Structure formats: structure tokens, C-alpha cells
Amino acid sequence: MWAKLCRWCKNGRAGRKTEAAERQEFVVALAGNPNTGKSTIFNALTGLHQHTGNWPGKTVARFQGRYRFKNRVYKLVDLPGTYSLFVNSAEEQVARDFLCFQKPAAVIVVVNAGCLERNLNLVLQIMEITPRVVVCVNLLDEARRKNIRIDLPKLEHELGAPVVGTVARQGRGLKNLQQTVEDLLLGRVEPRPRLPVYDDALEKEIAGLLTMFSNRADLAVNPRWFALRLLEGDASVLGQAERSRVFVQEPELQAKQQETKKMWYEFKAP
Amino acid sequence: MRTFVTEQERAGRQGDCRDRIVKALYLKAETIAHNVVSEKKGQGPDWEGKIDDFLTSRFWGFLTMVLLLGAIFWVTITGANYPSEAIAHFLCGLEGKLLSFLQLAGAPSWVRGILVLGTYRTLAWVIAVMLPPMAIFFPLFTFLEDLGYLPRVAFNLDYLFKKSGACGKQALTMCMGFGCNAAGVISCRIIDSPRERLIAVLTNNFVPCNGRFPLLIVLANLFFAGAAGGRAGSIIPVGVVVGLTVFGVLVTLFVSSLLTRTILKGVPSQFALELPPFRLPQPGRILINSLRNRTLFVLARAVVVAAPAGLIVWLMANVFVGEVTLLQAAAGFLDPFARGLGLDGFILMAFILGLPANEIVLPLLLMAYLSSGAMLELDSLPALKELLVSNGWTWLTALNVMLFSLLHFPCSTTLLTIFKETGSKKWLFISFLLPTLLAVAVIFMVTQGVRLLSLV
């Protein structure tokens, strides 16, 4: 395995993973809708040959590989393609759990330039989990052929997250993508995510829950996101949260969780 | 603070909250997209849409599928003959040299037997018979896959799978099964309903995988090539292989609907399948994927399993139990049952010993025939046919072997994967028993039918 990765060891390392490299390693997740070319980007960056197939649902498990950029090692994790992060399917569960609980240092969200609107749903959902998002607008060549133009600086402004345009199959824009990821990780780019705002009633409930979380320094997931999942009664997140010691002890919250759990089970088993 | 909430209210509240969240997300996405995307419409015809309409229409879609499949097999069958011949000739020539070399080196005859007649010969046949068809078939198949044709196939078949009570996504997992059934079983994870996933897992085996295509192609070529020979002569074997593949799909549908009506009852669930745009595949990637990841992978697996299996068969052929060899005794034991099915004891034993990998069934069979007397100089495909015919094969035997290969129990890797995916011994057992019983029933009926009509 490691022999394959030697091609990045330009500075004469004997190809063995040193402890220093291990410590420096940044975990970067690769998320996106099916068929946006995630695996192509993964292969192009890591030099591995994960099989790419032109059909949705190809990557069920996650794949990982490493790349080296400016003397830093990045561990790239290719997540299964999903349309959303509401846990409706195995792929969504895998992708969501990784983003929430494995805490990647950054997330590259690959979107298809040809159908940006649909892809943006996932971008917004991921930005609710973590602000450290780089949006990679891929397949620009295909979009151009369909006479679709995208104003990337404007998109960057609208989202409040760095945006990079790529044509991964031809390797265009990948250096820029790596550079942007580095900039984000080193704090040269400050993300100012502009998250979706919900209706007043919902926002009030969220605010209520957030005050309950406020003294919980050890809440390991994004509080706003967690509050939203509690509100919609997504018990799948509770199990994970308990396992990752996010479990909340306040009696009132526990009641809320109990209720959510009950709702979930009743919903699941009609 | 506990309030009483009725169940509907609870479910309703969840749905309601989720709906409001989703709505807000969509609205935001729409606004952003509206602000940043500019689209010029009405320039030139929508070719992709037109092609898709054609490829997914009820009639033309199916016809295109069958014709494409036929074209691929035709290229494979006509193209594989010559290199197969050449490789067989080369490797068998090497066998003689290897033997005389070992003799010079003073190796005892049993060592020569084990190394050359047992291991080397099986390996040589695995390579000669399987490498050329694979090296042609896999790049073509990968081309279609990378082009984006598979989702269209899934789209076409979705209707049929729905009708048989299974999930339309099963069409995709089935397509994966053409590559490797173990991979096909793993890909069943994309099916969300446990019931439908089980159906897909249990029926994945009915499409021929990489390991079984070579056997189908070789046998079809040997026993069904027309008298005309040449290019025209390969139409019939192509028809046979396409027919078998289509039959495999039909069996998949039939068993799926059988399962939904009996042990896995339920209503098929809905899902959305996006037809991805056609993308021109990258030639380099296709070659790497198909040759390294598929051809060499399958070949390596076959070699790794075939070497020890060849050894076992050689030993069985040389260990005597009373008057006869162990091999003959075992084959003789299976023979009465196998004859009734239109096979023979050796064939059945090759299938049983081939459990670790379907790739080695044919080589094992050759080994068994070769070591049980008929010592032919096996260096060409006609010689291969001669060997089979001298062991009593007719076109019916060949057809039965192909059908049995298509329908019989999954290989051990697939079985292991099924066990891992379902986590239950019960489903493992069913996944073994169901195809086996079906295979036995089908070839029994075919044999009896053909004999009744005295076609052989």
C-alpha cells in the first residue's frame, strides 16, 4: 500500500510514514451528490485508482488515500455520494456520521456545475455541521457545453465559503483546490458561512435549545445542527451522540431526547 | 413537564418539522442558484435527451441492450480464438520442455507429476482459456460502464423489477454482478429496504460473473459454432451466450417475484434514479481498470486457487482405493445422479471442487479427464473439444454445464460476503440451497425434455 504512495515523497523520505508526518496529517473529507466526480477528484489527488463508475450509488463505503501538498500530508476520505444528509439511506448515514463525529479538518463539497441548485442543498446542510467547507464546482466543461455559466465569486459571497471551479477529468483547478484547502486550514481564509434561516417558530425553538446547550463545553457536535436534529426527531443522531459521549444530562433535555426517541420508533414501526 | 401527545401528532410533528427545514433549505438553494447561474437556452437540439429517450424507450431500449450485449460477445468470441490458440500452443510446448528439464535434473516421477502434470498444466489451461476472452470482454464492458450506460439499463429494467416486487435498484446491483457476484452482493447496500436488499442478495448469483463468462464463451464456441466456421459461424455461439445471459436475468426476476410471494412478502419501495450525463470514457482509465483491476484480478484469483486444486485432482487421480483411483471412485459415486441430470460424475465433482472460484471449474474438469486415462496432447481448442467428446460430451452436455454454471451455488467468496452482509446463517444457507436446487431442476428438465424428443 505504502509503496504506491511513494510518488509524493519528493524530498527523499524512504517512503515510510514518519511520526512527524502522522502528526501533521489533516483529514479532509470529500462529499457531494452522486455523479459529480468525487471519485475522479479523489483519484487525481491521491494517485490511487479507486474505480470510478458513471452511475449513482457506486461508493457505498468510504475510501481513503493521502496526498501531499507543500510539505503537508492530507488524508482524503471519499464519502458516498448523497443528495442530502437526512438519514434515509445507508450512504447518507455513512456520510453524515463521518462529517459529524469524525470531525474532518475540512470538507470539500463537490457540486455539479450543470445542476447547481439541487447540489446546493447538500452544501447548505454540510455547512450547518461545519464551517470549514470548500465548495468545488466541478464539471465546468459539461456545464459550458450546456451554455450554463456560473458566477463563482458571487457564489462564494452568497455562501460565505471558499469556492473553486474545476474540471477534474482534465486536472484543471486541482492545484487551486489544494491551495484553498491549505488556506482554509491555516486560517488564511476565514469562512463566514451564511446559513439558512428557518421560520420564526423554528428559530425560537432552536434558540431555546441552544441556551440549554450553552454550558455544555463538551458537546462534540455543532449545537445548532444538533438542536435541529432534536427538533425534527432524528433519533439516529442520538445513538451516535451517546456513543461519542455527547449525551446531555440536563433532565429537561433528557425528556426531550426520550420523546424524540419514542417518536422515532413509532415513526419507524407503523 | 410532560404533555400527552397522540401518536399521529407525534409523527405529524416530526414530519412537519422536517418539512419546514427542507423547505427552508430548498428556498435558500433556489435563491442562490438564481443569483449565480446564467443559462442560455434554445441553442441547438438536446442530443442527450433524444439519445436517452431512445435508449430508455420500452421497445428500442430493450433491443439496444440485447444487441449491445450480442456485439460485445461477438467481438469477444471471434477475437479470443486466435490468441487462445497461440497461448495454449506456447504453454503446452513449454510443458514438454519442463518435463524433460525435470527429468534431466533427476526429479522422481511423482515430483514431475505433481509439479507439471498437476499444477502447471492446470495453470496453463486457466491462462490459455481465460485470459484472451477476459482481455477483450472487460475493456468493452468497462467502456459501457464509464460511458454511463448502466443506469440506462437499470432504468429499463426497473419496471420489471418493480413488477416482480423487488426494488428497481436491484437492476444496478445485478449489473455489478456481471463483474463479480461478491461485489454485486456488497453493492446491494444501496438498497435501503432490508426485504428488497435480501432479495437482491439472494438473486445476484443468477447473472454470470467474470469467472463464469469464459466458461460460457469457450463452451458455446466449441459446441455451438456453425458448420460454416469463420465469422458467420460465430453467430450461433453469440446467440447462445446472449440467450443464457438473458435467461439469467429472467431467472433473477422469476426468483425475485417468487421470494416476494413467499418468504419475503412486501410492497416495493419507491426511489429516484438520476440518469447521469453520458461521459466520454478515458481510454487509459478503461485499460487500467479493466486489465489490472478485473482481468489480472480474476486471473490471479484463478491461478491462486487453481494451483492447489490442480494438485488435489492430480493426487486424487494417483491415489488408489483398491482397484480404482480416488478420483474415479469419487466421480463414480456422483455419476448416477449426474447422469440423470445430463452431466457426468467428473463434471459434478469439478463444480464441487470449484467452490472456491468458478474460474477453475473448466480447468479442473480437463485435469480430471486428462488424468483418468485419455492422455491427449492438449495443445489446441479442437483438441480440447476432442477430449470432451471422447468423454461422451454432446451439445446437450455443454448446454447443461453452461446452465448449471449459470444457476448453481455461488462461489465461496460470494457466500462469505452474503454471510457478512446478512449476518445470518439462515440466509447463507438459503443462498446456497436455492440456486443449487434451481440449477438441478432446470438441467434435469432440459435433459429429460431433449431426450424425450430424441434430439440427441
Contacts between the chains, C-beta under 8 A, distances in Angstrom:
chain1	res1	chain2	res2	distance
A	34	B	274	6.8
A	34	B	276	7.7
A	35	B	274	6.8
A	35	B	276	4.2
A	49	B	288	6.1
A	49	B	289	7.3
A	49	B	292	7.7
A	49	B	293	7.2
A	51	B	289	6.0
A	51	B	293	6.3
A	52	B	146	7.3
A	52	B	285	7.3
A	53	B	145	5.4
A	53	B	146	7.0
A	53	B	150	7.2
A	54	B	145	6.8
A	54	B	146	5.5
A	54	B	147	6.6
A	54	B	148	3.8
A	54	B	150	7.4
A	54	B	151	7.5
A	54	B	276	5.5
A	54	B	278	8.0
A	54	B	279	5.6
A	55	B	145	7.6
A	55	B	148	6.8
A	55	B	150	4.8
A	55	B	151	4.6
A	55	B	154	7.4
A	55	B	172	6.5
A	55	B	276	6.4
A	56	B	151	6.9
A	56	B	273	7.0
A	56	B	274	5.7
A	56	B	276	6.8
A	57	B	169	7.1
A	57	B	172	6.4
A	57	B	187	7.4
A	57	B	190	3.9
A	58	B	187	8.0
A	60	B	186	7.0
A	60	B	187	6.6
A	60	B	189	4.5
A	60	B	190	6.1
A	86	B	18	7.0
A	86	B	22	7.7
A	88	B	192	7.0
A	89	B	190	7.6
A	89	B	192	4.7
A	90	B	189	5.1
A	90	B	190	7.2
A	90	B	192	6.7
A	91	B	190	7.0
A	114	B	277	7.1
A	116	B	33	5.1
A	116	B	36	7.2
A	116	B	37	5.5
A	117	B	29	5.5
A	117	B	30	5.9
A	117	B	32	7.9
A	117	B	33	3.6
A	117	B	37	7.3
A	118	B	29	7.6
A	120	B	28	7.7
A	120	B	29	3.8
A	120	B	32	5.7
A	120	B	33	6.1
A	121	B	25	5.3
A	121	B	26	6.5
A	121	B	29	5.0
A	123	B	29	7.9
A	124	B	25	5.4
A	124	B	28	5.9
A	124	B	29	6.3
A	125	B	25	6.7
A	142	B	277	6.3
A	142	B	279	7.9
A	146	B	39	7.8
A	147	B	39	6.3
A	147	B	40	4.1
A	147	B	41	7.2
A	147	B	43	5.7
A	148	B	37	6.3
A	148	B	38	7.6
A	148	B	39	5.0
A	149	B	37	7.3
A	149	B	38	4.7
A	149	B	39	7.5
A	150	B	36	5.7
A	150	B	37	5.6
A	150	B	38	7.9
A	151	B	35	7.8
A	151	B	36	4.5
A	151	B	37	7.8
A	151	B	38	7.4
A	152	B	36	7.8
A	154	B	35	6.3
A	154	B	36	4.8
A	155	B	32	7.0
A	155	B	36	4.5
A	158	B	32	4.6
A	158	B	35	6.0
A	158	B	36	6.4
A	159	B	32	6.9
A	169	B	279	7.8
A	169	B	282	6.9
A	196	B	24	5.0
A	196	B	25	5.5
A	196	B	27	7.9
A	196	B	28	4.3
A	197	B	24	7.1
A	198	B	20	6.5
A	198	B	21	6.5
A	198	B	24	4.8
A	199	B	20	6.0
A	199	B	24	7.0
A	202	B	17	7.3
A	202	B	20	5.8
A	202	B	21	7.4
A	202	B	24	7.9
A	228	B	21	6.4
A	231	B	17	5.3
A	232	B	14	6.1
A	232	B	17	4.3
A	232	B	18	4.6
A	232	B	21	6.1
A	233	B	10	7.9
A	233	B	13	7.3
A	233	B	14	4.1
A	233	B	17	6.9
A	233	B	18	8.0
A	252	B	1	7.6
A	255	B	1	7.3
A	255	B	2	7.0
A	259	B	5	7.9
A	262	B	10	7.4
A	263	B	10	4.6
A	263	B	11	7.2
A	263	B	13	7.4
A	263	B	14	5.5
A	264	B	14	7.8
A	266	B	7	5.7
A	266	B	10	6.1
A	266	B	11	6.5
A	267	B	10	7.6
A	267	B	11	5.3
A	267	B	14	5.8
